[in-house]
């Protein structure tokens, strides 16, 4: 989108210099060159400002998460099982995930993926014992 805006700005400047005779051709080319350098300065300035801001941040914790289930478990254990989980729609709205959500916050030591598999097996066993199931 910014590329389109920059190209549009350059097109307007070119249109003005072509339509309105204003100084010599070299004056017009110099003005266009200064504007192009200004656009480059803006891009470079944004890049340097972003790097400067990111350099002030510190890495709090770096850990490897093999699956999404591990990431979800880490987030729930670190930030709690609050209303934010529903608001962010972090987890799928299934019974298995609801039971997993309770289990993963209750037991901090167990692997989240193993807990999910246990919850999945429990729901399958309950489904097979249900009178409505075939």
C-alpha positions in Angstrom: 0.0 0.0 0.0 2.8 2.4 0.8 4.5 1.6 -2.5 1.3 2.6 -4.3 1.1 5.9 -2.3 4.8 6.7 -3.1 4.3 5.9 -6.8 1.2 8.1 -6.8 3.1 11.0 -5.2 5.8 10.7 -7.8 3.2 10.6 -10.6 1.6 13.8 -9.3 5.0 15.5 -9.1 5.8 14.4 -12.6 2.4 15.5 -13.9 2.8 19.0 -12.3 6.2 19.5 -13.8 5.1 18.3 -17.3 2.0 20.4 -17.4 3.2 23.6 -15.6 6.4 25.1 -17.1 8.3 26.0 -14.0 12.1 26.6 -14.4 14.4 24.6 -16.6 14.3 20.8 -17.1 17.4 20.5 -14.8 15.5 22.4 -12.1 12.6 20.0 -12.4 14.8 16.9 -12.4 16.7 18.2 -9.3 13.4 18.8 -7.5 12.2 15.2 -8.4 15.5 13.8 -7.3 15.2 15.6 -3.9 11.7 14.2 -3.5 12.8 10.7 -4.3 15.6 11.1 -1.7 13.0 12.3 0.8 11.0 9.1 0.2 14.1 7.0 0.7 14.8 9.0 3.9 11.4 8.2 5.2 11.8 4.5 4.5 15.3 4.4 6.1 14.1 6.4 9.1 11.2 4.0 9.7 13.5 1.1 9.5 16.1 2.6 11.9 13.3 3.7 14.4 11.9 0.2 14.4 15.3 -1.3 15.1 15.9 1.2 17.8 12.7 0.4 19.6 13.2 -3.4 19.2 16.8 -3.1 20.6 15.3 -1.8 23.9 13.3 -4.9 24.4 14.6 -7.9 26.4 13.8 -11.5 25.8 12.0 -12.7 28.8 12.0 -16.4 28.1 13.0 -18.5 25.2 11.7 -22.0 25.1 11.0 -24.5 22.4 7.4 -25.6 21.9 7.0 -28.7 19.7 3.2 -28.4 19.2 0.4 -25.9 19.5 -0.9 -27.8 22.5 2.3 -27.1 24.3 2.0 -23.4 23.4 -1.6 -23.3 24.7 -0.5 -25.1 27.9 2.3 -22.6 28.4 0.1 -19.6 28.0 -2.6 -21.0 30.3 -0.1 -21.9 33.0 1.7 -18.5 32.8 -1.2 -16.2 32.4 -4.0 -18.2 34.1 -7.2 -19.7 33.0 -9.2 -16.5 32.9 -11.9 -14.9 30.8 -9.2 -13.8 28.3 -9.0 -17.3 26.9 -12.6 -17.2 25.8 -12.3 -13.6 24.6 -9.3 -14.4 22.5 -10.9 -17.6 21.2 -7.5 -19.3 22.0 -8.9 -22.8 22.2 -11.5 -24.6 20.0 -14.9 -24.7 21.6 -15.1 -28.5 22.1 -15.7 -30.6 25.2 -12.2 -32.2 24.9 -10.5 -28.8 24.9 -12.7 -27.6 27.8 -11.7 -30.6 30.0 -8.1 -30.2 28.8 -8.1 -26.5 29.8 -9.2 -27.4 33.4 -6.7 -30.2 33.6 -3.7 -28.3 32.3 -4.1 -25.4 34.8 -4.7 -27.9 37.7 -1.7 -30.0 37.0 1.4 -27.9 36.2 3.9 -30.8 35.9 2.3 -33.0 33.3 3.0 -32.5 29.6 0.1 -30.6 27.9 0.1 -33.0 24.9 -0.2 -36.0 27.1 -3.0 -34.3 29.0 -4.8 -33.6 25.8 -4.5 -37.2 24.7 -5.9 -38.4 28.1 -8.8 -36.0 27.7 -9.4 -37.2 24.2 -9.4 -40.8 25.3 -11.7 -40.1 28.2 -14.2 -38.3 25.9 -14.1 -41.3 23.5 -14.7 -43.7 26.4 -17.6 -41.6 27.7 -19.0 -41.5 24.1 -18.9 -45.3 23.8 -20.6 -45.7 27.2 -23.4 -43.3 26.3 -26.8 -44.8 25.6 -27.3 -42.6 22.6 -24.0 -43.7 20.9 -24.0 -46.5 18.4 
